Amino acid sequence: MTPVAVPTMHVRPVSWTRLSWVSWRRARATLAAIAAVLAVIAFYLVLNGERMRSTYATHLACTPVHSASCQFAWENFRNGYSQPGLPGVILLFLPGIIGGFVGAPILARELETGTFRYAWTQGAGRMRWAIAAIVPGAVGVAVIMAGFGALVTWHNKPLLDSGITPRLHPTVFPVTGLAVAGWALVGFALGVLAGLLWRRVLPALATALAAWFGLALLAAQIRMHYLPPLTTTSLDLSGKNFGIDQWWTKSGVRVSDAAINAVLQAIGFQQPGGSGKITVNPGKADPSVDPVQYLIQHGYTQVTSYQPDSRYWTFQWIELGWLTALALALLAAAFWFLRRRPA
Amino acid sequence: MNVLQTDGLGRRYRTNWALRDCTLTIPEGNLVALVGPNGAGKSTLLNLVVGLTSPTAGGVTVLGGQPAGSRAALDGIAFVAQDMPLYRHYSVADMVHQTRNLNLSFDTAYARRRITELGIDGKRKAGKLSGGQQAQLALTLALARHPRLLVLDEPTARLDPLARHDFMATVMTAMADDGVSVLLSSHMLAELERVADYLVLISHGRVRVDDTVENLLDRHRLVTAPTTAPAPDGDWQIIEARTTPSQTHLLVRLDSSQAPLPPGCESRPVGIEELTLAYLRETPASQSPTLIGATQ
């Protein structure tokens, strides 16, 4: 009764050309939905970008520079466009939402509706089917979001040129350049894996988004340490660079905030803890005294640590690198589970 | 060629064995009926055969020794799962085209002809078809692959009698035309009586009956004996006993058909349905049938 060992029959695999139709057919509705969402946001970005450019041009063209009307043109530009607002928040989450939205249903919907019993018992087999569904999805979200990141870069150019919002700013960096593709890819991979583990679309999507958000918070903490920050004693750091911290030294030794406070309070100013900013104690300070100049005259040196704008692409590559590695690890885990998981 | 061979096959989910010590050898050309109570392990066995699940113990080969789930096995087996999973939002034509693209060979002409015969509009969404049409579509997609083994998991459970009849007629036609072997799990005992020529009965995760229908009918008898009758000699195994005040009704298995009946006993042949029911009624405690001599 022991099954007789028979050499495994060699059957050629189902071609990728055929499987590509299967993938296209299942992806096209998702693609249409994404296109609709991105079109709305792109429309806003183009419109807002053009308006911002014309306001910025008015400011640049204004002479004499120190006149009240030119000051007004600058305020008009800065107040109108420096706050990212709700659209900025949506942009920030978009790579995760798009990635999760594409990734989560790929395995979860098959498992939820039972169609995996059809899809995975065809001649192509489940692994080939999964590769045909997952690989184009991953490449697709990365490419689409990279294109979208380029549009955000275009939109933000006046804010960068004017030194209002540096490219390394946490609201800009992850939605532009290469990192935006990495973030979409990680959202996608989280969606795929969560879909396989949950076997239902909505919980998988929720889990993927929550995990993605946690990761984004973590990345915002570690990003500014990809390379050791530079320090400068210049008081006039270009707004394109991203300032991290500020402190005072005397004779090359760091002076504690408490000590600085003590010096400042003596002349009626105070420095709230660690921020480097100096505020006036109402009614106590002599308005003709500049506290920073006062400290400098008394032998103190202000040191600023920052990441220079020139490191933007280096950081983009670093972020894309680890995000891609993470996404590939998540997808590898998904394939591993998929091969072993009893249906 | 054996379309299915299992050796000590078992599948455990956490601590619970869904199927255990399953050893079967099923030659090609049969319509194999797989019966058993709910949760007996039927679907587990079918999932193992089509490669959706891998064994915890033992082995399973199909189509003359191909490992279940291998490319050769997938290519030669078509599976129609319970509740006919179809992509609800796909048109019938898209389902056909997709199935063509998921397989090495697919008889598109056959699929189109069948769909036309069934009066199904190719542009309709699969999810909008009636239950009978969905079942026929799922079956058509499976048969257009011209498989060597067709595996059906309770295909007629949700169908009305007419749709059920049409479905089984399609299966029988494919068996006659294509020589496809069929492995079918079902609760429809009356229906199996007409079509099955091989019976596998699973209960509590173990194979209880595994033989051709012909052999089974040959080896089982319904015996009516007066309660006062002496115990019969020979290798009689009682599958089921029911006692009325004056008579005992026994369903017995004859391991050697020469065993003589005790005086006063009447014997008649048994049908597949009552035979199956008798085995299904067995409680797990009495899994090894008791010899009649031992009970009296």
HADDOCK unambig.tbl for C-alpha pairs under 7 A between the chains (distance, minus, plus):
assign (segid A and resid 1 and name CA) (segid B and resid 7 and name CA) 6.98 0.50 0.50
assign (segid A and resid 2 and name CA) (segid B and resid 7 and name CA) 5.92 0.50 0.50
assign (segid A and resid 3 and name CA) (segid B and resid 5 and name CA) 6.08 0.50 0.50
assign (segid A and resid 3 and name CA) (segid B and resid 6 and name CA) 6.86 0.50 0.50
assign (segid A and resid 3 and name CA) (segid B and resid 7 and name CA) 6.71 0.50 0.50
assign (segid A and resid 3 and name CA) (segid B and resid 65 and name CA) 6.81 0.50 0.50
assign (segid A and resid 4 and name CA) (segid B and resid 65 and name CA) 6.42 0.50 0.50
assign (segid A and resid 5 and name CA) (segid B and resid 65 and name CA) 6.34 0.50 0.50
assign (segid A and resid 6 and name CA) (segid B and resid 65 and name CA) 5.20 0.50 0.50
assign (segid A and resid 6 and name CA) (segid B and resid 66 and name CA) 6.89 0.50 0.50
assign (segid A and resid 8 and name CA) (segid B and resid 66 and name CA) 5.82 0.50 0.50
assign (segid A and resid 9 and name CA) (segid B and resid 72 and name CA) 5.97 0.50 0.50
assign (segid A and resid 10 and name CA) (segid B and resid 72 and name CA) 6.70 0.50 0.50
assign (segid A and resid 11 and name CA) (segid B and resid 71 and name CA) 6.41 0.50 0.50
assign (segid A and resid 11 and name CA) (segid B and resid 72 and name CA) 5.56 0.50 0.50
assign (segid A and resid 14 and name CA) (segid B and resid 102 and name CA) 6.79 0.50 0.50
assign (segid A and resid 14 and name CA) (segid B and resid 103 and name CA) 6.06 0.50 0.50
assign (segid A and resid 14 and name CA) (segid B and resid 104 and name CA) 5.47 0.50 0.50
assign (segid A and resid 18 and name CA) (segid B and resid 101 and name CA) 4.70 0.50 0.50
assign (segid A and resid 18 and name CA) (segid B and resid 102 and name CA) 6.87 0.50 0.50
assign (segid A and resid 19 and name CA) (segid B and resid 101 and name CA) 5.92 0.50 0.50
assign (segid A and resid 19 and name CA) (segid B and resid 102 and name CA) 6.25 0.50 0.50
assign (segid A and resid 22 and name CA) (segid B and resid 98 and name CA) 5.73 0.50 0.50
assign (segid A and resid 22 and name CA) (segid B and resid 101 and name CA) 6.73 0.50 0.50
assign (segid A and resid 114 and name CA) (segid B and resid 85 and name CA) 5.91 0.50 0.50
assign (segid A and resid 115 and name CA) (segid B and resid 85 and name CA) 4.83 0.50 0.50
assign (segid A and resid 115 and name CA) (segid B and resid 86 and name CA) 6.06 0.50 0.50
assign (segid A and resid 115 and name CA) (segid B and resid 87 and name CA) 6.85 0.50 0.50
assign (segid A and resid 117 and name CA) (segid B and resid 81 and name CA) 6.26 0.50 0.50
assign (segid A and resid 118 and name CA) (segid B and resid 85 and name CA) 6.37 0.50 0.50
assign (segid A and resid 121 and name CA) (segid B and resid 50 and name CA) 6.55 0.50 0.50
assign (segid A and resid 121 and name CA) (segid B and resid 74 and name CA) 6.16 0.50 0.50
assign (segid A and resid 121 and name CA) (segid B and resid 79 and name CA) 6.64 0.50 0.50
assign (segid A and resid 122 and name CA) (segid B and resid 74 and name CA) 6.22 0.50 0.50
assign (segid A and resid 122 and name CA) (segid B and resid 102 and name CA) 5.97 0.50 0.50
assign (segid A and resid 122 and name CA) (segid B and resid 103 and name CA) 6.15 0.50 0.50
assign (segid A and resid 123 and name CA) (segid B and resid 71 and name CA) 6.82 0.50 0.50
assign (segid A and resid 123 and name CA) (segid B and resid 74 and name CA) 4.93 0.50 0.50
assign (segid A and resid 123 and name CA) (segid B and resid 75 and name CA) 4.31 0.50 0.50
assign (segid A and resid 123 and name CA) (segid B and resid 102 and name CA) 6.09 0.50 0.50
assign (segid A and resid 123 and name CA) (segid B and resid 103 and name CA) 4.54 0.50 0.50
assign (segid A and resid 123 and name CA) (segid B and resid 104 and name CA) 6.48 0.50 0.50
assign (segid A and resid 124 and name CA) (segid B and resid 102 and name CA) 5.37 0.50 0.50
assign (segid A and resid 124 and name CA) (segid B and resid 103 and name CA) 5.78 0.50 0.50
assign (segid A and resid 125 and name CA) (segid B and resid 71 and name CA) 6.89 0.50 0.50
assign (segid A and resid 125 and name CA) (segid B and resid 74 and name CA) 6.66 0.50 0.50
assign (segid A and resid 342 and name CA) (segid B and resid 52 and name CA) 6.44 0.50 0.50
assign (segid A and resid 342 and name CA) (segid B and resid 53 and name CA) 4.52 0.50 0.50
assign (segid A and resid 342 and name CA) (segid B and resid 54 and name CA) 6.55 0.50 0.50
assign (segid A and resid 343 and name CA) (segid B and resid 52 and name CA) 5.46 0.50 0.50
assign (segid A and resid 343 and name CA) (segid B and resid 53 and name CA) 5.70 0.50 0.50
